[in-house]
Amino acid sequence: MASGSKDAGPKKRRVTEELRSFQDIWTMIYFFVEFKTKPICLICNNSVSVMKEYNIKWHYEAKHANKFDKYKGQFQQVQVNDLKRNLSAQRQIFTRADQDSTCYVKASYAVAMILAKTLKPYSDGEIVKECLEHVVEILCPEKKKDFSQISLSCQTITRHITDTAQVAIFVMGVDPHFNKTEELAALYPLKDTTCSGDLLGAVTATLNRFSLQLNSLSGLTKDGAPALVGKQEGLVKLIENEACKVGNTSMLNFHCIIHQENLCSKSLKMDHVMKVVIKTVTFIKSKGLNHRQFQEFLKSLDSEYNDVTFYAEARWLTRAKNVVKSV
């Protein structure tokens, strides 16, 4: 009986489930309008979190009633129309600025992709920008300011790319003569979270893009990332569930292949080198002041690298990165 009464407790009500709607009469009474499902005050442009008349009324009476209660009838309508026009003008300014900023970033990414495809360093982007500015100055001088807003410096492009999480999807196939082919199928940016559901969406989009069927998938190779190996919610488990729906129950999954380079690093006994490097990197990265001073030091030397990376035993490629950057 005790457990039954515990389970039958009252269910909490959520505001998002109430489906409240904005009433047009609130515009004339409280100087509020609806914008993106939120009530916005026309006077101070602040929003109210819950679309309830009590909250809107309290905001108006607490902050604006003393000044705007004197407007009645036609005068009140004139004030509402003026405030609506002001709010609309402000939205257009911010929308236009946001669109321009997005275009500048897209343009820098387009140039960066061309440089990457042609195996050119990102530092060449500054030369490309200088060429563009000279061309624009001759052909259409009125657009020179727009082109000057495009950021093509090496550090900016590298920072934009580094700050974006990406998932690399490789496809391996074997022909009837047992010739193996391995290619990079897709490189998807993950803008928000990097959980298994996001990775599954990237894999599904890649399969659809190349018209590949899950019933033809014979195996998966993974590393030790938690989002991949989760017993119930990992990417491998989710793909296995999707494959079972189309009748593919014989799919195998493997841990990442043991590379010869990793085996070689184990047999060379380079601990006396790695211990010094790891200790130095840990000293730099463990405290914010040390890290910032070290970055400024590298910048003053115009170093090829602007930071160091932590060493992780599971991610064995970090061994080489640590040693190379520490030389």
C-alpha positions, -999 to +999 in steps of 0.1 A: +000+000+000+028+024+008+045+019-025+012+023-043+004+056-026+039+068-034+035+061-072+001+078-073+014+112-063+002+144-080+017+150-114+034+184-117+019+207-142+043+224-167+037+258-182+047+246-216+018+221-215-009+247-208-009+260-244-017+296-234-024+320-262-019+357-265-050+379-264-051+409-288-069+430-262-037+430-241-020+452-267-044+481-260-046+476-223-011+467-213+010+477-244+021+441-251+025+422-284+034+386-291+068+378-307+081+343-312+055+329-287+066+354-260+048+385-248+070+416-254+064+450-238+062+477-264+075+503-240+107+487-226+110+458-250+113+433-221+096+399-223+075+381-197+084+345-192+048+332-188+019+342-211-006+349-184-026+381-180-016+384-143+021+385-152+016+410-181-007+432-159+018+432-131+046+443-154+026+471-168+012+484-135+046+481-117+067+499-144+046+519-169+011+526-155+020+560-140+031+573-174+008+556-198-025+554-179-033+590-191-037+578-227-073+568-235-092+560-267-077+574-299-046+588-281-039+553-267-041+538-302-017+564-316+008+555-288+005+517-295+010+523-333+041+544-327+056+519-303+049+490-328+067+509-355+097+515-333+099+478-323+096+468-359+124+491-370+147+477-342+140+442-353+149+450-389+182+465-378+192+435-358+180+411-384+199+428-411+231+429-390+227+392-381+222+383-418+253+403-428+274+386-401+262+352-412+272+360-448+307+371-438+312+339-419+299+318-448+323+336-472+353+329-450+343+292-447+340+290-485+375+304-490+389+281-462+374+251-479+390+260-512+424+264-495+420+231-477+410+212-509+440+226-528+463+218-498+472+255-492+479+269-458+452+290-442+477+319-440+471+323-477+436+336-468+451+370-460+466+372-495+432+362-510+415+389-490+440+415-502+434+405-538+396+407-533+398+442-518+419+454-548+395+439-573+364+453-555+380+487-553+383+488-591+350+471-601+326+481-574+341+505-548+307+508-529+311+471-518+346+475-505+334+478-469+315+445-471+346+427-483+368+442-456+344+426-430+354+391-442+379+376-418+404+354-435+433+355-411+450+322-403+442+324-366+405+333-371+399+304-396+417+279-374+398+291-343+364+288-361+373+252-373+388+241-339+358+253-320+334+232-341+329+196-330+330+172-360+323+136-367+343+118-394+325+088-411+346+064-430+333+037-453+352+005-461+342-019-488+356-052-501+351-063-538+347-099-550+385-101-554+390-091-517+405-058-526+398-034-498+388+002-503+385+028-475+373+064-481+361+093-460+324+094-467+314+126-447+326+151-422+296+165-403+298+195-379+279+191-346+267+225-336+251+217-303+254+185-283+276+155-293+255+127-278+247+094-296+215+107-310+233+135-328+259+110-342+231+087-353+216+116-373+249+122-390+253+085-399+218+083-412+222+114-433+254+099-448+237+066-456+208+085-473+232+107-492+250+078-508+218+055-510+234+030-487+211+005-469+216-007-433+209-043-444+242-042-463+262-031-433+284-059-421+303-042-393+312-011-373+346+000-360+347+024-331+371+039-306+365+043-269+343+074-269+314+071-244+289+083-270+298+053-291+301+024-267+272+031-243+255-002-235+219+011-241+222+045-256+256+044-274+258+050-312+267+013-319+236+001-300+214+026-318+227+015-352+222-021-342+186-014-333+180+003-366+197-025-385+175-051-367+144-033-380+154-040-416+164-076-408+202-072-404+210-092-372+245-104-381+263-070-379+296-071-360+313-043-342+350-039-334+371-017-312+396+005-331+423-014-349+456-016-331+479+005-353+515-005-359+526+030-349+510+025-314+527-009-310+560+006-320+557+034-294+551+008-267+582-012-277+606+017-281+604+025-243+602+063-247+589+068-212+618+090-202+608+114-230+571+113-226+573+118-188+591+151-192+566+163-220+535+152-200+548+169-168+555+201-187+521+201-204+503+194-172+521+223-155+511+247-183+475+236-186+467+230-149+466+267-140+449+294-160+477+320-154+504+296-166+483+287-197+476+323-206+512+334-202+524+304-223+499+313-251+512+349-251+547+337-252+540+315-282+523+344-299+553+367-293+575+342-310+552+339-339+551+301-333+535+277-357+514+263-328+494+285-304+488+259-277+496+225-263+473+195-260+468+171-231+481+136-235+455+108-232+465+072-232+433+061-249+437+086-277+472+074-287+476+100-315+480+127-288+514+112-280+529+124-313+511+157-311+525+164-276+561+155-286+560+175-319+546+207-302+571+204-274+601+203-296 
